[in-house]
Amino acid sequence: FGMGSAQKQPVVRDGKSGRSDIVTRLMMPVVLTIDHRVLDGADAARFLNQVKSALEDPEELLMTMV
């Protein structure tokens, strides 16, 4: 499991009016290396989705740790 440095990058977001907007977001690359003989790729994807959710809402992460 590895995380790179966060950098501001342009991201396309769907606007409320139905059009797409380009906004600046803080983005951080995250990688996970697994051995498919031991772990299924779907399990790894679920794990990375959980990490993504925790990083997007750190207050929620702290609330669940108590």
C-alpha positions in Angstrom: 0.0 0.0 0.0 1.5 3.3 -1.0 0.3 6.9 -1.1 1.9 9.7 -3.1 2.0 13.4 -2.4 -1.2 15.4 -2.8 -1.3 18.0 -5.5 -3.9 20.3 -6.9 -5.2 19.0 -10.3 -8.1 19.9 -12.6 -11.1 17.6 -12.3 -14.3 17.4 -14.3 -17.4 17.6 -12.1 -21.0 17.4 -13.0 -22.7 20.6 -12.2 -26.3 21.1 -10.8 -27.5 22.4 -14.2 -26.5 19.2 -16.0 -23.3 20.7 -17.5 -19.8 19.7 -16.6 -17.5 22.1 -14.9 -13.7 21.9 -14.5 -12.6 22.6 -10.9 -9.4 22.3 -9.0 -9.2 19.5 -6.4 -6.5 18.2 -4.1 -5.7 14.7 -5.6 -3.4 12.0 -4.1 -2.3 8.8 -5.9 -2.9 5.6 -4.0 -1.6 2.2 -5.1 -2.0 -1.3 -3.7 0.0 -4.3 -4.8 -1.5 -7.7 -4.1 -0.6 -11.3 -4.9 -3.6 -12.7 -6.7 -2.7 -16.2 -5.5 -3.5 -15.1 -2.0 -6.1 -12.3 -2.4 -8.9 -11.7 -4.9 -8.7 -8.4 -6.8 -12.3 -7.6 -5.8 -11.3 -7.7 -2.1 -8.5 -5.3 -2.9 -10.9 -3.0 -4.8 -13.3 -2.9 -1.8 -10.4 -2.1 0.5 -9.2 0.8 -1.6 -12.8 2.1 -1.8 -12.9 2.1 2.0 -9.6 4.0 2.2 -11.0 6.5 -0.4 -14.2 7.0 1.6 -12.1 7.5 4.8 -9.8 10.1 3.2 -12.8 12.0 1.7 -14.5 12.3 5.1 -11.9 12.2 7.9 -14.5 13.3 10.5 -16.5 10.2 9.8 -13.4 8.1 10.2 -12.7 9.6 13.6 -16.3 9.1 14.7 -16.2 5.4 13.9 -12.9 4.9 15.9 -14.4 6.0 19.2 
